[in-house]
Amino acid sequence: MAKEEYDIIKDAYKKVNAPYQKYYEQAKAASGAGKLELVNEIILEPYNGKGFELKKGQVVRYEIMGGPQTIDLFYMAKDRPMEEWADTFHTACFGPHVYSEGINFFSNSPYCRPLLTFIRDTVDNDKIRELYGERAGHSYVLHNGACSSAIYEETFGTVNANSCHFNIAQGIMEIAGEEVARRFIQPACFMNFQIVAFDKSPTALSYFPGVECMKDGDFVEFLVHEDLYAAISPCPLGDQEDMTSIENCTCWPVRIAIFEGEDGPLETAPDPKKKSANAVDFIKAGRPGMVVGKIGAKD
């Protein structure tokens, strides 16, 4: 990569994330010092999706119970769930695909604002890298998607196997209704507790069992910057110890705990209030004031 390209990426990463660093540090410190108060607890049952609300200034914790259990998550802005959601592409533009503490989950265009920040992770990430390589991790984003019944039918020949698509749809329907669930029939999810290495072969997405790297009570936590609807799926691949067939996979429950500060909601990032337009509205308006670069011409 040329130096000028690298500088653009480095400067963009710093510019976009730097304003939100203090909110991460404050929330992490409050959690680490035991200064959060539990306000709600949900047990996510195997093979079932769940929908729930998160309020601005809360911290949500996902905790392992019994065995390593991959979870897929999808977040929507409560006041406009059809229009704004946590976007894996924007998030990966300003952070790594395999993400760690301090990473912000940015929403889609034209909003592009942090909806959540990853504040704590107790999983043994050093052990993960020792076993599976320097680029391995257990929390990651794909630019779009989650496991689907079609993938399982193609791979195992099983029709209508439990999948994250089914479970996320169940969760969205519970919390936001059928219309919103149909809008996100193939949601772009955020994954946790699923050991992955993008640099392995033969595909760009290689899974590994996590029993050596995760233990009961391990958790990840996120600071919530806006009122959100959340949908969660316990991935049917479960602990990934035996993936020879759908029937041999073991799925475990997961604890969802929602906290606030001792004196109420924690401080959150302000809305940057981006000025770019919705793409369809902009086109219908005739693309007023559209900025473009140069036109390449050989002759």
Secondary structure by P-SEA (a helix, b strand, c coil): ccaaaaaaaaaaaaaacccaaaaaaaaaaaaaaccccccbbbbbcccbbbbbcccccbbbbbbbcccbbbbbbbbccccccccccccaaaaaaacccccccccccccccccccccccccccccaaaaaaaccccccccccccccccccaaaaaaaccccccccaaaaaaaaaaacccaaaaaaacccccccccbbbbcccccccbbbbbcccccccccbbbbbbcccbbbbbbcccccccccccccccbbbbbbbbbbbbccccccccccccccccccaaaaaaaccccccccbbbbcc
